[in-house]
Amino acid sequence: MRKDNQLLLITHLSQLLCYVTGFGGLIVPIIIWAVNKDKVEGLDAHGKEIINFQLSMILFALICIPLILLVGLGILGLIVVGIISFVFPIINAINAGNGKFSRYPLTIRFIK
């Protein structure tokens, strides 16, 4: 296995594709993880964390949609999910570039 902090950084930042293209924030990290998890040191753990985070944010967004009808709580929830989904991939990409592993907040562990 080789050590490649740049690929870890790119994997974290690839989540932001959904803000640029409207999709790809889950698909691209899954592809990078599936292809390189046995080749790059630490990518298996980072990839699982990214996928769990993305699935959790999608679930939270889906929960917020019906809550829009209840006094607009869903709109506030969607704003919070959007901010968290933008800020924490950047923070964890910086940490990954420096060789550190950090967990995403509010993440449900679907893949262990």
C-alpha positions in Angstrom: 0.0 0.0 0.0 1.2 3.5 -0.8 0.6 6.6 1.2 -1.2 9.3 -0.8 -2.6 12.2 1.2 -3.5 14.1 -2.0 -5.9 11.4 -3.1 -7.5 11.4 0.4 -7.8 15.2 0.1 -9.4 14.9 -3.4 -11.8 12.2 -2.1 -13.0 14.5 0.6 -13.3 17.5 -1.7 -15.1 15.5 -4.4 -18.2 15.6 -2.1 -18.5 19.3 -3.1 -19.3 18.3 -6.7 -23.0 18.4 -5.8 -22.7 22.2 -5.4 -21.0 22.6 -8.8 -22.8 20.0 -11.0 -25.9 19.1 -8.9 -24.8 15.5 -8.6 -21.6 13.5 -8.0 -21.2 14.3 -4.3 -21.8 10.6 -3.5 -21.0 8.9 -6.7 -17.4 10.1 -7.2 -16.2 9.3 -3.6 -17.7 5.8 -4.0 -15.8 5.3 -7.2 -12.6 6.6 -5.8 -13.0 4.5 -2.7 -14.0 1.3 -4.5 -11.1 1.5 -7.0 -8.3 2.5 -4.6 -9.3 1.2 -1.1 -6.8 -1.6 -1.3 -4.0 0.4 -2.9 -3.9 3.6 -0.7 -3.2 3.5 3.0 -6.1 4.9 5.0 -8.5 5.3 2.0 -10.7 2.5 3.2 -11.4 4.3 6.5 -11.8 7.8 4.9 -14.0 6.4 2.1 -16.4 4.7 4.6 -16.5 7.9 6.6 -17.3 10.0 3.5 -20.0 7.6 2.3 -21.6 7.4 5.7 -21.6 11.2 6.0 -23.1 11.7 2.5 -25.8 9.1 3.2 -26.6 10.7 6.5 -26.9 14.2 5.0 -29.2 12.8 2.3 -31.4 11.1 4.9 -31.5 14.3 7.0 -32.5 16.4 3.9 -35.2 13.9 3.1 -36.5 14.2 6.7 -36.5 18.0 6.4 -38.7 18.1 3.3 -42.0 17.1 5.0 -41.1 19.3 7.9 -41.4 22.4 5.6 -45.1 22.1 6.1 -44.7 22.4 9.9 -44.0 26.1 10.5 -41.0 26.1 8.1 -38.8 24.0 10.3 -37.7 22.0 7.3 -36.3 25.1 5.6 -34.1 25.8 8.6 -33.1 22.1 8.7 -32.2 22.2 5.0 -30.1 25.3 5.5 -28.2 23.6 8.4 -27.7 20.4 6.4 -26.4 22.5 3.4 -23.9 24.4 5.6 -22.7 21.2 7.3 -22.4 19.4 4.0 -20.2 22.3 2.6 -18.0 23.1 5.6 -17.0 19.7 7.0 -15.7 18.2 3.8 -13.3 21.1 3.5 -12.2 20.8 7.1 -11.7 17.0 6.8 -9.9 17.5 3.4 -7.4 19.8 5.1 -6.9 17.2 7.9 -6.5 14.4 5.4 -3.9 16.4 3.5 -2.0 16.8 6.7 -2.2 13.0 7.4 -4.9 13.1 10.1 -8.2 11.2 10.2 -11.2 12.9 11.6 -14.8 11.9 11.8 -17.8 13.9 10.4 -20.4 15.1 12.9 -24.0 13.8 12.8 -23.0 10.8 10.8 -24.9 7.6 11.0 -22.6 4.6 10.6 -24.2 2.7 7.7 -21.0 1.1 6.6 -18.6 -0.1 9.3 
